[in-house]
Amino acid sequence: MNSPAQDSRNQQWVVSAAQAKQRIEQGATILDSRTYLEWLMGHVPAAVHVNWKHFSQQQSPDKGKLLENLEILEQKLRNLSVTNTKPVVVIGNPTHPWHFGEEGRIVWMLRTLGHPSAAFVDGGYTALTQAGVPTTLGLNQPIAGDFVVKPTALWSIQRDELQAHLSVQSASKKLIVIDTRSPREFAGSTPYGEQRGGHIPGAVHFYFKDLIDTKGYLLPRNQIIDKLNRFEIKLDTPIATYCTGGVRSAFFAAVLADLGFTNVKNYPGSMWEWSAAAPSSCPLE
């Protein structure tokens, strides 16, 4: 019999609009990660607005890391109607100019906190409306959930773990570190308050938006696999993803987990944390 952790590897992290519609009709919890203004201008009935920052630490350099108090995280998610027994559908807007993969971050967070069935909608809100999902205006009052946090380390890597992997790399189990930021950030630009510029030594660059087409849908599986194969990344390759604060990299990790990659971890501290540490212990290129 599979353990809960093994079972969670087999679940979808990304669903089509048609699949999301079916889950919604069956009573799934709906979280909308778009901007609050977008949500006010139209949303799926019963969808609750959510912002990844509400679950993260507020002080630099830890702003990418989840709150340490699990009871607070649990209560925040209960306030959003989340339960352990209902699927969660997360809605984003991947064509928005300031899209940073927030829907992937919410899904990654839920999985990390032990939710067995959280997924974001491929194509986001537009895809749902095109699939015939009704929309509404105005505020709604979430029904309290009873979510119980059951944290897992399956999908996360912390700074000390990453440092250890980088200092002792085995040829057979080499960790591939993927920088999911924009090209200018990889080259050294610091637009979001990083204390130092550059990238983690040995990291390969794969901008998270290069997973998405111009209409906001993920590229076909074979195209994404081909792109990853250029870096000699296979389904069982150990992978760590990072960005500035673990949001774009969480989206990237969620997509890879959905595609069947079995050892992909998001670094939530990412550049905010790494660049704030001593260069001797956390170097950048």
N, C-alpha and C positions, 0 to 999 in steps of 0.2 A: 504494500500500500504506500502511495506517495505521501510525503509529509506535506503540511500546508505550504511550506516554502517552495517545494517542488511543484505543487499544484499551481502556485501563483505564477510560475514561469510559463505555464501553458495557456494562460488567459490572454485575451486580446488587450493590448494597451491602446490600440487605435481601432475605431469602428467607422464603417461607412455611414453616410447619412441615413440610408435605409435601415441599417442595423440599429442605429441610434434611435430612429423613429419607433422601431419595434420595442426597444427597451423603455422608451419614454411612455409608450402606450401601456406597458406592463407595470408602470409605477416606479421607474428608476428615479433616483435623486438626480436633479439637474443643477449643475453649477456653471455659471456664466463668467468666464474670466476676461471678457472684453472690458473696455473702459466703462466707468459708471454712466457716462453720458450715452454711450452706445446702448447700454442696457436699458436706460430710461426711454430711449427712442424706439425700442421694440425688443421684446424677448419672448422666449418660449414660456407659456403659462407654467407657473410653479418653479421657474428657474430662479435661483438665488444668485445675486451678484457676489463674486469672490475676488479677492486681491491677494496674490501670493505674499505680499509684504506683511499682511496681518498675522502670518504664521512664522515669521522670521525675526531674528534678533534685530534690535534697532540701532545698536552702536557699532561704529566702525572699529575693527575691520571684520566684524562677524555678521554683517548684514545679509550675507547669503545663506547663513546657517539657520536651521530650524530652531525654534524656541527650545530651550533645554528642559523646561517644565512640561512633562507629558500630560499632566492633569489639565493644564491650561490649553494645550493643543487639543486634547480630547473634548473639552467643553466648547471650544471655538467651532469644532467640526459638528458637534451635536447641535449647536445653534444654527447650523446650515442644513439641518435635516438629515445629516449623514448617519447611516446605521451600517452595521457589519453585514446585514443580510440582503440589502438591496444594492443592485449595481449603481454606480455613479457615472453619469455622462457629463463630460466637461466640454464646454463650448468656447471656442476662441474666434479670432478673426485674422487668419494668416495672411490676408492681403493688405492689412493695415500697415502704413509706412513704419509705425513704431511697434510692430509686432515683435516680441522677444521670446515667443514660445511659452507664454504664461500657462496655456492649457496643459502643456507637457509637464511643467513644473508642478501643477496641482495634482496631476495623475501620479507623477513620481513621488510626491509627498504622501499621498494616500497609500500608495503601495508600500512605501517605507514605514508607514505607521501601521501597516498590517491589513489594509483593506484588500479583499481578494478579487474585486471586480470593478476597477476604475479604468476608464478609457476616455480618450478625447475623440472628437468628431473630425474625420478627415474632410477638409474643406470648410470646416467651421460653420458659423451661423448661416452664411449664404447657402451652403450645401443643404442645410436642414430646411430652410424655407423653400428651396427648389424641390425638395423631396415631399413637400406638402405638409410639413409640420406647422401647426397654427402658431400665431404670435399674438402678443397682447401688449398693452401699455400700462404704465402705472406701477405702484408699489404692491408688494405682496408680503404676507406674514409667514415666514417659514414655520413648519411644524417641527417641534423639537425631536431630534434623533436620539439614539442611545449608543452611539459608536463607542467602542472600547479599543483603545490603542494597544496594539501588539507589535511593537517595533521589530524590524528586521534589518540586518546589515547587508542584505543581498544586493541592494542597488546603490549603495553609497561607499565612498572612500574618503577617509579623512587625511589631513595634511601629513601626520606622522606615518600613516600607511603608505602614502604616495612617496614620501621621502625614502622610506625603507625600500620600496620597489625600485626606485631610481638608483639607489646606491648599490643594490645587489640584484643584478638582472641575470636571470638564467636564460641560456639560449633557447631552451625548449619551452619556457613559459614567460617569454618576454612580454612585459606589459606595454601595450600601445597607448600612448597618451594623445588624445585628440583635442585640439584647440578649436572650439566651435565659434569663435568670434569672427569679426569682419577682418579682411586682409590688412587694413591699416592698423587695427589693434594688434594683430599678430606681429606686425612689423615694429611695434613700439609705441603707438599712439595710446594715450590714457584719457579717453573722453568721459569716463565715469568715476573719476576720483581714485584710481589706483595709485599707490604710492611710488611704484616703479613701473616702467614699461618693458615690453618684450614678451617672450613666451617661455614656458617651462622647457628646459633643455631636452632635446630629442622629440618634442611634440610634433605631430603632423598637423597640418591645417586643413580643416574641412568646415567651411562656413555653414552654419545650421540652415540658412535659407536656401542653400544649394540642394536641400532635400525636397524642396517645394517648387511646383511649377507656377506659372504666372497667374493661374486662376485660384491658387491657394490649396491645391491638392498635392499630396505626397507623390513623388515620382514612382513609377512602377517598381516593384520589388527588384526585378532583374537589373534595372538601371542603378539603384542604390547599391546593390551587391557589387556590381561592376566597379563603381566608384571606390568602394571600400577595398576591393581586391587589388587596386593599384598600390595600396599601402600594405599589402600582404595581410589583410585582416580577414580572417575566416570566422565561421560561426562560433567556434570555441576559443577564439583569441581573447586573452584577458585585455579588457579595454577600460580606460578611465577617461571620462569627458570633463572638460572644464570650460568656463567662460569668464565673466566678470564676477557674478554672484550666484552661479549655479542654476540659472533659469534657462538660458538657451541650451546649455549642456544637458539639462534635465529633459528638455524636449528631444534632443538628439538621442539621449539614452533610452527614452521611452519608445522612439521609433525603432531603434535597434533591438530592444527587448521584444517588441511586437513582431519583428522580422525573424525572431528565433535565435538571436545572439544570446548565448547562455552565461556570459561572464562580463557584463557591462555595468560599470559603476559611475555614478555622477559624483563629482567633487563639489559639494555645496559651498564650501568656503571660497573656492576658486581664486581669482586674481586679487580680490579685495583682501583676502587673508594671506595668500602667498606673498604678495608684493609688500605687505606690511612687516614681514619677518626679515630677519637678518639675511643679507645676500649670501653669507657663508653657508647658511642652512637651507635657504630657499633661493637658489640662483635663478637668473633669467638670462635668456639669450636675446 
